[in-house]
Amino acid sequence: MFTYLLAQAADAAATTTPAPKVEYPVGTPQWKKNALDELFTLQFSQMNRAEWEYAAYQLGLRAVYVLVLLTLAWTLSSWAASVVRATLTRVKFDETLTLFLSTLMRWTILLLAALSCLSYFGVQTTSFAALIGAAGLAIGLAFQGTLSNFAAGAMLLIFRPYKVGDTVNVASYTGKVAEIELFTTAIDTSDNRRIIVPNSSIFGAVIENITYHAVRRADVNVGTGYADDIDQTRAVLEAAVRSVADVVATPAPEVILTDLGASSVNWQVRGWAKRESFGAAKQAIIRAVKLGLDEARISIPFPQLDLHLDPPGPEPAPSPAPPPEPVRWAPKISNT
């Protein structure tokens, strides 16, 4: 049935006579418009010699205009990209986002110039817009994971929860941020490993910026014996933490009595240090606490295992042996 309808439509189109061409005086605006319409709608069979000459002349002029426009657009796009890059670099904007915005500016100008050239030649750009939209939808579905990384990278560059050089804990990895790109973030760990983490795994989870603040607190836990004086122990620990050169005066260091453990009185020594010297400060606090407690003869309990051996008792008397069973003889039967 469908084939039959198509055949009927083809026969009707073949038998339909085209509308007669309206002849306008040569050189009039209607004649010029008619010649260009026939050229751009590919109706070459209806064009006469004069229309061909006029159309070729106009087509050459438009080609020259398009070349000039594309040259200007190419130069303008390069200049605009350089201006954007220089301006954002001057204000110390993020380098990755600066390159992205400058490239986006360049290709936007070139795309607008290309669409203007197509419309100048009579091409309907609305169809191209629909085509670009459909292609964008198909590409978005195909690269869903990649686009999610791109969106997450853009959000990271805009909100900036961390920057290059910060020490962070993201996606179960701890290290210094080496690069922030649109799709991934490069992290260098303390043992000099390069970890490439997708941005979608970072932006959709908890982000811990370890070096965000200028000063950090180092906590050192220590236990002392129950027989030692509590006030003396506090004084020794306070003197130990204050003796460390990397510990800052503000905020002031603290010594906190945390709890009474099973075998020790537990303390926490807290000292604040700059983020650049945090590791060295914590090591120095541990050393000062140990030396201070040893000098004051304050014990640091540690788990011990007492092994008790019971002395051997008297050996039990041997039990009497059971009496031997009687030997039973079976009668011998002879066949003789």
C-alpha positions as a Markdown table, in Angstrom:
| # | Residue | x | y | z |
|---|---|---|---|---|
| 1 | Met | 0.0 | 0.0 | 0.0 |
| 2 | Phe | 2.8 | 2.4 | 0.9 |
| 3 | Thr | 4.7 | 1.6 | -2.3 |
| 4 | Tyr | 1.5 | 2.2 | -4.3 |
| 5 | Leu | 1.1 | 5.7 | -2.7 |
| 6 | Leu | 4.7 | 6.6 | -3.4 |
| 7 | Ala | 4.2 | 5.6 | -7.1 |
| 8 | Gln | 1.1 | 7.7 | -7.4 |
| 9 | Ala | 3.0 | 10.7 | -5.8 |
| 10 | Ala | 5.9 | 10.3 | -8.2 |
| 11 | Asp | 3.5 | 10.1 | -11.2 |
| 12 | Ala | 1.7 | 13.2 | -10.0 |
| 13 | Ala | 5.0 | 15.1 | -9.6 |
| 14 | Ala | 6.1 | 14.1 | -13.1 |
| 15 | Thr | 2.9 | 15.2 | -14.8 |
| 16 | Thr | 2.8 | 18.5 | -12.9 |
| 17 | Thr | 4.0 | 21.3 | -15.1 |
| 18 | Pro | 6.2 | 23.9 | -13.3 |
| 19 | Ala | 4.9 | 27.4 | -12.9 |
| 20 | Pro | 5.7 | 29.7 | -15.7 |
| 21 | Lys | 8.7 | 31.9 | -15.2 |
| 22 | Val | 7.9 | 35.6 | -14.7 |
| 23 | Glu | 10.1 | 37.7 | -17.0 |
| 24 | Tyr | 11.2 | 41.0 | -15.5 |
| 25 | Pro | 13.0 | 43.8 | -17.4 |
| 26 | Val | 16.8 | 43.2 | -17.3 |
| 27 | Gly | 18.5 | 45.2 | -14.6 |
| 28 | Thr | 15.5 | 45.8 | -12.4 |
| 29 | Pro | 15.6 | 44.8 | -8.7 |
| 30 | Gln | 13.0 | 42.0 | -9.4 |
| 31 | Trp | 15.1 | 40.6 | -12.2 |
| 32 | Lys | 18.3 | 40.6 | -10.0 |
| 33 | Lys | 16.4 | 38.9 | -7.1 |
| 34 | Asn | 14.9 | 36.4 | -9.5 |
| 35 | Ala | 18.4 | 35.5 | -10.9 |
| 36 | Leu | 19.9 | 35.0 | -7.5 |
| 37 | Asp | 17.0 | 33.0 | -6.3 |
| 38 | Glu | 17.4 | 30.6 | -9.3 |
| 39 | Leu | 21.1 | 30.3 | -8.6 |
| 40 | Phe | 20.8 | 29.5 | -4.9 |
| 41 | Thr | 17.8 | 27.2 | -5.4 |
| 42 | Leu | 19.7 | 25.3 | -8.1 |
| 43 | Gln | 17.2 | 26.1 | -10.9 |
| 44 | Phe | 19.9 | 26.5 | -13.5 |
| 45 | Ser | 17.7 | 25.4 | -16.4 |
| 46 | Gln | 15.6 | 28.5 | -16.2 |
| 47 | Met | 18.5 | 31.0 | -16.3 |
| 48 | Asn | 19.4 | 32.8 | -19.5 |
| 49 | Arg | 22.8 | 34.2 | -20.4 |
| 50 | Ala | 22.3 | 37.6 | -18.8 |
| 51 | Glu | 21.1 | 36.0 | -15.6 |
| 52 | Trp | 24.2 | 33.7 | -15.6 |
| 53 | Glu | 26.5 | 36.6 | -16.1 |
| 54 | Tyr | 24.9 | 38.6 | -13.3 |
| 55 | Ala | 24.8 | 35.6 | -11.0 |
| 56 | Ala | 28.5 | 34.8 | -11.6 |
| 57 | Tyr | 29.4 | 38.5 | -11.0 |
| 58 | Gln | 27.5 | 38.5 | -7.7 |
| 59 | Leu | 28.9 | 35.2 | -6.7 |
| 60 | Gly | 32.4 | 36.4 | -7.2 |
| 61 | Leu | 31.8 | 39.5 | -5.1 |
| 62 | Arg | 30.3 | 37.5 | -2.3 |
| 63 | Ala | 33.3 | 35.1 | -2.5 |
| 64 | Val | 35.6 | 38.0 | -2.1 |
| 65 | Tyr | 33.5 | 39.3 | 0.8 |
| 66 | Val | 33.6 | 36.0 | 2.5 |
| 67 | Leu | 37.3 | 35.7 | 2.2 |
| 68 | Val | 37.8 | 39.2 | 3.7 |
| 69 | Leu | 35.3 | 38.3 | 6.4 |
| 70 | Leu | 37.1 | 35.1 | 7.3 |
| 71 | Thr | 40.5 | 36.8 | 7.3 |
| 72 | Leu | 39.2 | 39.5 | 9.6 |
| 73 | Ala | 37.5 | 36.9 | 11.8 |
| 74 | Trp | 40.7 | 34.8 | 12.0 |
| 75 | Thr | 42.7 | 37.9 | 13.0 |
| 76 | Leu | 40.1 | 39.2 | 15.4 |
| 77 | Ser | 39.7 | 35.8 | 17.1 |
| 78 | Ser | 43.5 | 35.5 | 17.6 |
| 79 | Trp | 43.6 | 39.1 | 19.0 |
| 80 | Ala | 40.6 | 38.5 | 21.3 |
| 81 | Ala | 42.1 | 35.3 | 22.6 |
| 82 | Ser | 45.4 | 37.0 | 23.3 |
| 83 | Val | 43.6 | 39.9 | 25.1 |
| 84 | Val | 41.6 | 37.4 | 27.3 |
| 85 | Arg | 44.7 | 35.4 | 28.1 |
| 86 | Ala | 46.8 | 38.5 | 29.0 |
| 87 | Thr | 44.0 | 40.1 | 31.1 |
| 88 | Leu | 43.3 | 36.9 | 33.1 |
| 89 | Thr | 47.1 | 36.3 | 33.5 |
| 90 | Arg | 47.5 | 39.9 | 34.8 |
| 91 | Val | 44.9 | 39.4 | 37.5 |
| 92 | Lys | 46.6 | 36.0 | 38.4 |
| 93 | Phe | 43.6 | 33.9 | 37.3 |
| 94 | Asp | 43.8 | 30.2 | 37.2 |
| 95 | Glu | 46.0 | 29.1 | 34.3 |
| 96 | Thr | 43.9 | 26.2 | 33.1 |
| 97 | Leu | 40.7 | 28.2 | 33.1 |
| 98 | Thr | 42.5 | 31.1 | 31.4 |
| 99 | Leu | 43.5 | 28.8 | 28.5 |
| 100 | Phe | 40.0 | 27.4 | 28.3 |
| 101 | Leu | 38.3 | 30.8 | 28.1 |
| 102 | Ser | 40.8 | 32.2 | 25.5 |
| 103 | Thr | 40.3 | 29.1 | 23.3 |
| 104 | Leu | 36.5 | 29.4 | 23.7 |
| 105 | Met | 36.6 | 33.0 | 22.7 |
| 106 | Arg | 38.6 | 32.2 | 19.6 |
| 107 | Trp | 36.3 | 29.4 | 18.3 |
| 108 | Thr | 33.1 | 31.4 | 19.1 |
| 109 | Ile | 34.2 | 34.2 | 16.9 |
| 110 | Leu | 35.2 | 31.8 | 14.1 |
| 111 | Leu | 31.9 | 30.0 | 14.4 |
| 112 | Leu | 29.8 | 33.2 | 14.2 |
| 113 | Ala | 31.8 | 34.3 | 11.1 |
| 114 | Ala | 31.3 | 30.9 | 9.4 |
| 115 | Leu | 27.5 | 31.1 | 10.0 |
| 116 | Ser | 27.5 | 34.7 | 8.7 |
| 117 | Cys | 29.2 | 33.6 | 5.5 |
| 118 | Leu | 26.8 | 30.7 | 5.0 |
| 119 | Ser | 23.8 | 33.0 | 5.4 |
| 120 | Tyr | 25.3 | 35.5 | 3.0 |
| 121 | Phe | 25.3 | 32.8 | 0.3 |
| 122 | Gly | 21.6 | 32.1 | 1.0 |
| 123 | Val | 22.0 | 29.1 | 3.2 |
| 124 | Gln | 19.4 | 28.8 | 5.9 |
| 125 | Thr | 21.4 | 28.7 | 9.2 |
| 126 | Thr | 18.4 | 27.5 | 11.2 |
| 127 | Ser | 18.8 | 24.0 | 9.8 |
| 128 | Phe | 22.4 | 24.0 | 10.8 |
| 129 | Ala | 21.4 | 25.0 | 14.3 |
| 130 | Ala | 19.0 | 22.1 | 14.5 |
| 131 | Leu | 21.7 | 19.8 | 13.2 |
| 132 | Ile | 24.2 | 21.1 | 15.7 |
| 133 | Gly | 21.6 | 20.5 | 18.5 |
| 134 | Ala | 20.9 | 17.0 | 17.4 |
| 135 | Ala | 24.6 | 16.2 | 17.1 |
| 136 | Gly | 25.3 | 17.7 | 20.5 |
| 137 | Leu | 22.6 | 15.5 | 22.0 |
| 138 | Ala | 24.1 | 12.4 | 20.4 |
| 139 | Ile | 27.6 | 13.4 | 21.5 |
| 140 | Gly | 26.4 | 14.1 | 25.0 |
| 141 | Leu | 24.8 | 10.7 | 25.3 |
| 142 | Ala | 27.9 | 9.0 | 23.9 |
| 143 | Phe | 30.3 | 10.9 | 26.2 |
| 144 | Gln | 28.2 | 11.1 | 29.3 |
| 145 | Gly | 31.1 | 10.2 | 31.6 |
| 146 | Thr | 33.5 | 12.5 | 29.9 |
| 147 | Leu | 31.1 | 15.4 | 30.0 |
| 148 | Ser | 30.4 | 14.8 | 33.7 |
| 149 | Asn | 34.2 | 15.0 | 34.3 |
| 150 | Phe | 34.2 | 18.2 | 32.2 |
| 151 | Ala | 31.3 | 19.7 | 34.2 |
| 152 | Ala | 33.0 | 18.7 | 37.5 |
| 153 | Gly | 36.3 | 20.3 | 36.3 |
| 154 | Ala | 34.5 | 23.5 | 35.4 |
| 155 | Met | 32.9 | 23.6 | 38.8 |
| 156 | Leu | 36.3 | 23.0 | 40.5 |
| 157 | Leu | 37.9 | 25.8 | 38.6 |
| 158 | Ile | 35.0 | 28.2 | 39.4 |
| 159 | Phe | 34.5 | 27.4 | 43.1 |
| 160 | Arg | 38.2 | 26.6 | 43.7 |
| 161 | Pro | 38.0 | 24.3 | 46.8 |
| 162 | Tyr | 41.8 | 23.8 | 46.3 |
| 163 | Lys | 44.5 | 25.1 | 44.0 |
| 164 | Val | 47.8 | 23.9 | 42.6 |
| 165 | Gly | 50.2 | 23.3 | 45.5 |
| 166 | Asp | 47.7 | 22.5 | 48.1 |
| 167 | Thr | 47.8 | 19.2 | 50.0 |
| 168 | Val | 44.4 | 17.5 | 49.8 |
| 169 | Asn | 42.7 | 14.3 | 50.6 |
| 170 | Val | 40.3 | 13.4 | 47.8 |
| 171 | Ala | 38.9 | 10.1 | 46.4 |
| 172 | Ser | 40.9 | 8.2 | 49.1 |
| 173 | Tyr | 44.2 | 9.7 | 48.0 |
| 174 | Thr | 46.3 | 12.2 | 49.9 |
| 175 | Gly | 49.0 | 14.3 | 48.2 |
| 176 | Lys | 49.9 | 17.7 | 46.7 |
| 177 | Val | 47.9 | 19.0 | 43.8 |
| 178 | Ala | 50.2 | 19.1 | 40.7 |
| 179 | Glu | 47.7 | 20.0 | 37.9 |
| 180 | Ile | 44.0 | 20.9 | 37.6 |
| 181 | Glu | 42.6 | 20.1 | 34.2 |
| 182 | Leu | 39.1 | 20.2 | 32.8 |
| 183 | Phe | 38.7 | 16.4 | 33.0 |
| 184 | Thr | 41.2 | 15.2 | 35.6 |
| 185 | Thr | 43.3 | 16.3 | 38.6 |
| 186 | Ala | 46.9 | 15.2 | 39.1 |
| 187 | Ile | 48.0 | 14.5 | 42.6 |
| 188 | Asp | 51.6 | 13.8 | 43.8 |
| 189 | Thr | 51.7 | 11.6 | 46.9 |
| 190 | Ser | 54.3 | 11.8 | 49.7 |
| 191 | Asp | 56.2 | 8.8 | 48.2 |
| 192 | Asn | 56.4 | 10.6 | 44.8 |
| 193 | Arg | 53.6 | 8.8 | 42.9 |
| 194 | Arg | 51.5 | 10.7 | 40.3 |
| 195 | Ile | 47.8 | 9.9 | 40.8 |
| 196 | Ile | 45.3 | 11.0 | 38.0 |
| 197 | Val | 41.8 | 11.3 | 39.5 |
| 198 | Pro | 38.7 | 12.0 | 37.4 |
| 199 | Asn | 37.1 | 15.3 | 38.4 |
| 200 | Ser | 33.6 | 13.7 | 38.8 |
| 201 | Ser | 35.1 | 11.5 | 41.6 |
| 202 | Ile | 36.3 | 14.6 | 43.4 |
| 203 | Phe | 33.5 | 17.1 | 43.0 |
| 204 | Gly | 30.8 | 14.5 | 44.0 |
| 205 | Ala | 32.6 | 13.5 | 47.3 |
| 206 | Val | 34.1 | 15.1 | 50.4 |
| 207 | Ile | 37.2 | 17.3 | 49.7 |
| 208 | Glu | 39.7 | 17.8 | 52.5 |
| 209 | Asn | 42.1 | 20.7 | 51.9 |
| 210 | Ile | 44.8 | 19.9 | 54.5 |
| 211 | Thr | 46.9 | 23.1 | 53.8 |
| 212 | Tyr | 44.0 | 25.5 | 53.4 |
| 213 | His | 44.7 | 27.5 | 56.6 |
| 214 | Ala | 48.0 | 29.2 | 57.5 |
| 215 | Val | 48.4 | 27.3 | 60.8 |
| 216 | Arg | 47.5 | 23.7 | 61.8 |
| 217 | Arg | 47.3 | 21.9 | 65.1 |
| 218 | Ala | 49.6 | 19.0 | 65.9 |
| 219 | Asp | 48.1 | 16.5 | 68.5 |
| 220 | Val | 50.4 | 14.2 | 70.4 |
| 221 | Asn | 48.8 | 11.5 | 72.6 |
| 222 | Val | 50.8 | 10.2 | 75.6 |
| 223 | Gly | 50.0 | 8.2 | 78.7 |
| 224 | Thr | 51.6 | 8.4 | 82.2 |
| 225 | Gly | 51.6 | 6.2 | 85.2 |
| 226 | Tyr | 48.9 | 6.3 | 87.9 |
| 227 | Ala | 51.6 | 6.8 | 90.6 |
| 228 | Asp | 52.9 | 10.0 | 89.1 |
| 229 | Asp | 51.6 | 13.5 | 90.2 |
| 230 | Ile | 49.1 | 14.9 | 87.8 |
| 231 | Asp | 50.0 | 18.6 | 88.4 |
| 232 | Gln | 53.7 | 17.9 | 87.9 |
| 233 | Thr | 52.9 | 15.9 | 84.7 |
| 234 | Arg | 50.8 | 18.8 | 83.3 |
| 235 | Ala | 53.6 | 21.3 | 84.0 |
| 236 | Val | 56.2 | 19.1 | 82.3 |
| 237 | Leu | 54.1 | 18.6 | 79.2 |
| 238 | Glu | 53.3 | 22.3 | 78.9 |
| 239 | Ala | 57.0 | 23.2 | 79.2 |
| 240 | Ala | 57.9 | 20.6 | 76.6 |
| 241 | Val | 55.4 | 21.8 | 74.0 |
| 242 | Arg | 56.4 | 25.5 | 74.6 |
| 243 | Ser | 60.1 | 24.7 | 74.1 |
| 244 | Val | 59.6 | 23.7 | 70.4 |
| 245 | Ala | 60.7 | 26.5 | 68.2 |
| 246 | Asp | 58.2 | 25.8 | 65.4 |
| 247 | Val | 55.2 | 26.0 | 67.7 |
| 248 | Val | 53.5 | 29.5 | 67.4 |
| 249 | Ala | 52.4 | 31.5 | 70.3 |
| 250 | Thr | 48.9 | 32.2 | 69.0 |
| 251 | Pro | 46.9 | 30.1 | 69.3 |
| 252 | Ala | 48.4 | 29.0 | 72.5 |
| 253 | Pro | 49.5 | 25.4 | 73.0 |
| 254 | Glu | 47.3 | 23.2 | 75.3 |
| 255 | Val | 47.7 | 20.1 | 77.4 |
| 256 | Ile | 44.4 | 18.2 | 77.9 |
| 257 | Leu | 43.7 | 15.4 | 80.3 |
| 258 | Thr | 41.6 | 13.1 | 78.1 |
| 259 | Asp | 40.7 | 10.1 | 80.2 |
| 260 | Leu | 41.8 | 7.5 | 82.8 |
| 261 | Gly | 42.8 | 4.4 | 80.8 |
| 262 | Ala | 43.1 | 0.8 | 81.9 |
| 263 | Ser | 46.8 | 1.1 | 82.7 |
| 264 | Ser | 47.7 | 4.8 | 82.2 |
| 265 | Val | 46.5 | 8.4 | 82.7 |
| 266 | Asn | 46.1 | 9.7 | 79.1 |
| 267 | Trp | 47.0 | 13.2 | 77.9 |
| 268 | Gln | 46.9 | 15.1 | 74.6 |
| 269 | Val | 49.5 | 17.7 | 73.9 |
| 270 | Arg | 48.3 | 20.3 | 71.3 |
| 271 | Gly | 50.7 | 22.7 | 69.5 |
| 272 | Trp | 49.9 | 25.0 | 66.6 |
| 273 | Ala | 52.4 | 25.4 | 63.8 |
| 274 | Lys | 52.6 | 26.9 | 60.3 |
| 275 | Arg | 51.6 | 24.6 | 57.5 |
| 276 | Glu | 55.1 | 24.8 | 56.0 |
| 277 | Ser | 56.7 | 23.4 | 59.1 |
| 278 | Phe | 53.8 | 21.2 | 60.4 |
| 279 | Gly | 55.6 | 17.9 | 60.0 |
| 280 | Ala | 58.8 | 19.0 | 61.7 |
| 281 | Ala | 56.9 | 20.7 | 64.5 |
| 282 | Lys | 55.0 | 17.5 | 65.3 |
| 283 | Gln | 58.2 | 15.4 | 65.4 |
| 284 | Ala | 59.8 | 18.0 | 67.7 |
| 285 | Ile | 56.8 | 18.0 | 70.0 |
| 286 | Ile | 57.0 | 14.2 | 70.3 |
| 287 | Arg | 60.7 | 14.4 | 71.1 |
| 288 | Ala | 60.3 | 17.2 | 73.6 |
| 289 | Val | 57.5 | 15.3 | 75.5 |
| 290 | Lys | 59.6 | 12.1 | 75.7 |
| 291 | Leu | 62.7 | 13.9 | 76.9 |
| 292 | Gly | 60.7 | 16.0 | 79.4 |
| 293 | Leu | 59.0 | 13.0 | 81.0 |
| 294 | Asp | 62.3 | 11.1 | 81.2 |
| 295 | Glu | 64.0 | 14.1 | 82.9 |
| 296 | Ala | 61.2 | 14.4 | 85.4 |
| 297 | Arg | 61.2 | 10.6 | 86.0 |
| 298 | Ile | 57.6 | 10.3 | 85.0 |
| 299 | Ser | 56.9 | 6.8 | 83.7 |
| 300 | Ile | 55.2 | 6.1 | 80.4 |
| 301 | Pro | 53.3 | 2.8 | 80.9 |
| 302 | Phe | 53.3 | 0.2 | 78.1 |
| 303 | Pro | 51.5 | -3.1 | 77.8 |
| 304 | Gln | 53.2 | -5.9 | 79.8 |
| 305 | Leu | 52.5 | -9.6 | 79.8 |
| 306 | Asp | 53.1 | -11.5 | 83.1 |
| 307 | Leu | 53.7 | -15.2 | 82.7 |
| 308 | His | 53.1 | -17.3 | 85.8 |
| 309 | Leu | 54.5 | -20.9 | 85.9 |
| 310 | Asp | 53.0 | -23.3 | 88.5 |
| 311 | Pro | 55.6 | -25.5 | 90.3 |
| 312 | Pro | 55.4 | -29.2 | 89.4 |
| 313 | Gly | 53.5 | -31.3 | 92.0 |
| 314 | Pro | 54.4 | -34.8 | 93.3 |
| 315 | Glu | 54.2 | -37.5 | 90.7 |
| 316 | Pro | 51.2 | -39.8 | 91.1 |
| 317 | Ala | 51.8 | -43.3 | 92.3 |
| 318 | Pro | 51.8 | -45.9 | 89.5 |
| 319 | Ser | 48.5 | -47.8 | 89.3 |
| 320 | Pro | 48.8 | -51.6 | 89.9 |
| 321 | Ala | 49.0 | -53.7 | 86.8 |
| 322 | Pro | 45.8 | -55.7 | 86.1 |
| 323 | Pro | 46.1 | -59.4 | 86.8 |
| 324 | Pro | 46.8 | -61.6 | 83.7 |
| 325 | Glu | 44.0 | -63.3 | 82.2 |
| 326 | Pro | 43.9 | -67.1 | 82.6 |
| 327 | Val | 45.0 | -69.1 | 79.6 |
| 328 | Arg | 42.4 | -71.2 | 78.2 |
| 329 | Trp | 43.2 | -74.4 | 76.2 |
| 330 | Ala | 40.9 | -75.7 | 73.6 |
| 331 | Pro | 40.7 | -79.5 | 73.3 |
| 332 | Lys | 42.5 | -81.0 | 70.4 |
| 333 | Ile | 40.2 | -83.1 | 68.2 |
| 334 | Ser | 41.8 | -85.8 | 66.1 |
| 335 | Asn | 40.2 | -87.4 | 63.1 |
| 336 | Thr | 42.1 | -90.7 | 63.6 |
